[in-house]
Amino acid sequence: MISVTDKAKERIINLRIEEGKSENHNIRVSVKGGGCSGLMYDLGFDDQINSVDQVFEDKGVKILVDKKSLLYLLGTTLDFSDGLNGKGFQFINPNASRTCGCGESFSV
């Protein structure tokens, strides 16, 4: 399961409106090689659900994850911080053994 906090849900809804996306655009979360820790998160809108996707829904937000990325993301919570030191979307990933300072890459 991948979950979203209330702040992340609110920001996703606002971004969908700002970017002119329809409610058919879901959040796609994936993991790609790169970054200073070896793996990077990729987050965006997608209106296609592929046959290899796992679909999660939390607080009315549908999250699409391909099977390969799912191994790295199970149990992750997507959060959003907009405070003075806020970094935007943040991944709270129990599978990550190390994360970089910016929080955008990790290793397992």
Helices and strands as residue ranges (DSSP letters): E 3-4, H 6-18, E 26-33, E 39-46, E 53-58, E 61-66, H 67-73, E 77-81, E 88-92, E 98-99, E 105-107
